[in-house]
Amino acid sequence: MMPAAFKSHGDFLGMPLKPKLYTDQELNQKTDYELRYIYIQFKKHDDNFRHQYEANEERKRFFNQTTSDADVNYWSKQAYWSIDEAIALILGKDPRKVTWNNVKSHLPTSPLAMKFHELREIAKRYVKQISIFGKRK
């Protein structure tokens, strides 16, 4: 049985609602919509559950699988890297699999996507600054 009790601030009449415990069988009979609603209730009121759920979701994402890890031997032999390739490598990921285009859809819920975005913005500013100073010479 999965404990699925969550705090409630009451229904629309202000009456307190009794926490609900769901069995595995009950959860298996729920539609995706109903399961999402239960999740939202947990997420709203239970920080520990939210953190565990989000960490579990992050672990399941394609870019956190070992198949997306960087081949350092291969990439160290390349003559140069693009900004996005360098960022993927900084994050320990294979730039052929973990690209900005397939990571950005995970913003703002993924820590890796947020770090990729942060590093990308810093790198773009740096390149822009170099090009500005380069034109003045």
N, C-alpha and C positions, 0 to 999 in steps of 0.2 A: 504494500500500500504506500502510495506517495503522499506525504503530508502536503496539503495544498491550502493550508489556512492562511488567510491574509487579513490584515487589519482593515476595518471598514469604518468610515466616518458616518455611516447611516445611509438609508435610502432617501428618496426624494421627500419623504415626510419627516425626516430627521430621526427616524427610529433606528436603533442600532441593529445591524445585521449579524447573525451568528456566523463565525468562521466555518468554512466548509473544508472537510477532508475528503479527497477523492481517492478511490481505489484505482489500481491500474486498469481494471475493466471499465470503470466509468470514464477514465481519460481516453481510453481507446475508442469509446463510442462517441466522443465529442467531435464536432466538425472543426476544421481549421479555424474558422471564425470564433467558435467558442473557446478553443485553446488559446487563441490570441488574446481574447478578453481576459481569461484567467491569468495569462502572462502579464498583461498590462496591470492588473490588480496587484500582482506580486511586485512588479517593477516600481509601481508608485509607492508602495508602503514597506518594502523590505530591501534595505540596502545590501545586505549580505547576499540575498538571492540574486539581486540585479548584478552584483559584481561577479558572482559565480557563473551566472548565465552568460554574461558578456564575455568573460574569459573563455568559456567553453565555445562560444560562437567564434571567437577569434582563432582558437586552436584549429577549428574545422575549416577555416578559409584556405583556399588553394595556395596562397603565398606563404602559409605557415606549415606546409607539408615539406617533408625532407626532399621531395622531388623538385622543389623550388629553391633549394639551397645553391649558393654560388659554387661553381667549379673554379676555385682560386688558381689552380695550376693553369687552366686555359686562359682565364682573363688576365693573369699577370703577364702573359706573353703578347698581349695586344698592344699595338703601337700607341693607341689613344682610346679614350672612352668618351661617349657623349655625356652630357650632364645627367640625363636619366639613367644611363648605364652606371655611372659613377655612384649615384645615389642608391641604386639597387645593390651595388656591391658593398657600399658602406653599411647597408642594412643586412648584409650577408645573403642576399638573394641573387638568383640567376637573372641577369637583365633580359635574356631572351624570353623568359616566362613572366617575370614581374616587371611590367611596364606601367608608366603613369596612366595610360589609357585603361588598363584593366584593374588598376588599384583605386583610382579616384572615385569610383562608384561606391566604395566602402567608407567614404567620408560621411559624417564625422564619427562613426561608431567604432572604427578600427584604429587602435593605437599605431599600427604599422602604417596605415594609409595617412594618418595625421602627421607622423614623422616624415614620411616621404614628401608630403605637401610642404611641410616646414622647411626641409632641406632644399627642396626645389625652388621655393621662393627666395631663399637666401642666395642660392647659386645664380638664379636669374638676375637678382639685383647686382651681384658681384660682376657678372658678365656685362651688364648694362653700364656699370660704373667704369669698367675697364675700357669699354668702347667710347665712352664720353671723354675720358682722359686721353685715350689714344688719338682722338681727333684734334685735340688742342695742340699737340706737338708739332 
